[in-house]
Structures are given as structure tokens and as C-alpha cells.
């Protein structure tokens, strides 16, 4: 990731915390983060076709154009909170505002409970391997 992309993940967590009910938050984060990888794989899959058909500059122009269109749509349609969205009906705003707030703030993080779960260790090993592999072999 480039230096300008470093805010992407924290920004996604922030916006999802305001738009997605607490009970559905982990599923939505998994969907968003997996979408980032799908985008990379799709881009890598289409790049050879673009290069062969239109030349290497076409990769930059196509993905740059798609990014510009996405940015324009995002500016017009995205809102920081449900309260700022003029297209939401009042019932939807009320539902999102009430369901997106945690009942009580977290006072202490139960690290021993978190670290005792096998899926957490599977993620740690997997992400560590990907990071080390990416730095050593790329």
C-alpha cells in the first residue's frame, strides 16, 4: 500500500461503526476487507489482457479512470453518518442510530480470552506469513 492508502482501513472501521449495527459489524468488516483482495486479484487478472490488446499504458489509464469514477460516485453518495444522508427515510435513520451504538463502552479488553481462541492464532500465523512472504519474495 502507498502512503496515501494508510488511512483506508481505519477509515473503513470508522464509517462502518456508524452505518452497520453492532450485531452485523464483524461480517461487514470481513466482506469489506475481502473485497480489497478481490480487487487486487481482479486487477492483476485483467492487466495482461489490457497490455496485450492496448499497450502497457492502458493499465494505468483504465484503473485510473475507474478510480476517478468511483471517487465521483463516492463524493455524491457517501455520508459520514446516517443522520447526514438526505435519502434515508426517518425510520431507517432511527434504526441505524439506535442499533449502531454499543450499549456500554468497553472498559478493559479481555486479551487472555481473545488470545485463547484458535481462530485468532490462525489469523496471526496467516497474516504474519503473508507479510513476511510479501517482503522476502516480492
C-alpha positions as CSV (number, residue, x, y, z in Angstrom):
1,X,0.0,0.0,0.0
2,X,1.1,3.5,-0.7
3,X,1.4,6.2,1.9
4,X,-1.9,7.7,0.8
5,X,-3.7,4.4,1.4
6,X,-2.6,4.0,5.0
7,X,-5.9,5.6,6.2
8,X,-8.1,3.2,4.3
9,X,-8.5,0.5,6.9
10,X,-9.0,2.8,9.9
11,X,-11.4,4.9,7.9
12,X,-13.5,1.8,6.9
13,X,-13.7,0.8,10.5
14,X,-14.8,4.2,11.5
15,X,-17.5,4.6,8.8
16,X,-18.8,1.0,9.3
17,X,-19.1,1.7,13.1
18,X,-21.6,4.4,12.2
19,X,-23.5,2.6,9.5
20,X,-23.6,-1.1,10.5
21,X,-25.5,-2.4,13.5
22,X,-23.2,-3.9,16.2
23,X,-24.5,-7.5,15.7
24,X,-23.5,-7.3,12.0
25,X,-20.3,-5.5,12.2
26,X,-17.7,-8.3,12.1
27,X,-19.4,-9.8,9.0
28,X,-19.4,-6.4,7.2
29,X,-15.7,-5.9,8.0
30,X,-14.8,-9.3,6.7
31,X,-16.8,-8.5,3.5
32,X,-15.1,-5.1,3.0
33,X,-11.6,-6.4,3.7
34,X,-12.0,-9.5,1.4
35,X,-13.2,-7.1,-1.3
36,X,-9.9,-5.3,-1.2
37,X,-8.1,-8.6,-2.0
38,X,-10.6,-9.4,-4.7
39,X,-9.9,-6.0,-6.3
40,X,-6.2,-6.7,-6.4
41,X,-6.7,-10.2,-7.9
42,X,-9.1,-8.9,-10.5
43,X,-6.8,-6.1,-11.4
44,X,-3.9,-8.5,-11.8
45,X,-6.0,-10.8,-13.9
46,X,-7.1,-8.1,-16.3
47,X,-3.8,-6.3,-16.6
48,X,-2.2,-8.8,-19.1
49,X,-5.2,-8.6,-21.4
50,X,-5.1,-4.8,-21.4
51,X,-1.3,-4.8,-22.0
52,X,-1.6,-7.3,-24.9
53,X,-4.6,-5.5,-26.5
54,X,-3.8,-1.8,-25.9
55,X,-0.3,-1.5,-24.5
56,X,1.1,-1.1,-21.1
57,X,-0.2,2.5,-20.6
58,X,-3.8,1.2,-20.8
59,X,-3.5,-0.4,-17.4
60,X,-2.8,3.0,-15.8
61,X,-5.5,4.8,-17.8
62,X,-8.2,2.1,-17.2
63,X,-7.7,1.7,-13.5
64,X,-7.1,5.5,-13.1
65,X,-10.4,6.2,-14.9
66,X,-12.2,3.6,-12.8
67,X,-10.8,5.1,-9.6
68,X,-11.9,8.6,-10.8
69,X,-15.5,7.4,-11.5
70,X,-15.6,5.6,-8.1
71,X,-14.4,8.8,-6.4
72,X,-17.0,10.9,-8.1
73,X,-19.8,8.5,-7.1
74,X,-18.4,8.3,-3.5
75,X,-18.4,12.1,-3.1
76,X,-22.0,12.3,-4.2
77,X,-23.5,9.2,-2.4
78,X,-21.4,8.6,0.7
79,X,-22.2,10.3,4.0
80,X,-20.3,10.1,7.3
81,X,-23.3,9.2,9.4
82,X,-26.9,8.1,8.7
83,X,-28.1,11.4,10.1
84,X,-26.3,13.3,7.2
85,X,-27.9,11.2,4.5
86,X,-30.8,13.0,2.9
87,X,-32.0,9.9,1.0
88,X,-32.6,7.8,4.1
89,X,-36.2,7.6,5.5
90,X,-36.6,8.7,9.1
91,X,-37.3,5.0,10.2
92,X,-34.1,3.9,8.7
93,X,-32.1,6.7,10.3
94,X,-33.7,5.8,13.7
95,X,-32.9,2.1,13.3
96,X,-29.3,2.7,12.3
97,X,-28.6,5.3,15.0
98,X,-30.1,3.1,17.8
99,X,-28.5,-0.2,16.6
100,X,-25.1,1.1,15.8
101,X,-24.2,2.3,19.2
102,X,-22.8,-0.1,21.7
103,X,-24.8,-0.4,24.9
104,X,-21.9,0.1,27.2
105,X,-18.3,1.2,26.4
106,X,-15.5,-1.3,26.8
107,X,-13.6,-0.6,29.9
108,X,-11.0,-3.4,29.6
109,X,-10.0,-5.6,26.7
110,X,-10.0,-9.3,27.6
111,X,-6.7,-10.2,25.9
112,X,-6.3,-13.6,27.6
113,X,-9.8,-14.6,26.4
114,X,-9.1,-13.3,22.9
115,X,-5.6,-14.9,22.7
116,X,-7.0,-18.3,23.9
117,X,-9.1,-18.7,20.7
118,X,-7.7,-20.9,17.9
119,X,-9.1,-18.7,15.1
120,X,-7.2,-15.7,16.4
121,X,-3.9,-17.7,16.3
122,X,-4.8,-18.9,12.8
123,X,-5.2,-15.3,11.7
124,X,-1.9,-14.2,13.4
125,X,0.0,-17.0,11.7
126,X,-1.6,-16.4,8.3
127,X,-1.1,-12.7,8.3
128,X,2.5,-12.9,9.6
129,X,3.3,-15.5,6.9
130,X,1.7,-13.3,4.2
131,X,3.6,-10.2,5.4
132,X,7.0,-12.0,5.7
133,X,6.4,-13.8,2.4
134,X,5.5,-10.5,0.7
135,X,8.6,-8.8,1.9
136,X,11.0,-11.6,1.2
137,X,9.8,-12.8,-2.2
138,X,8.3,-9.8,-3.8
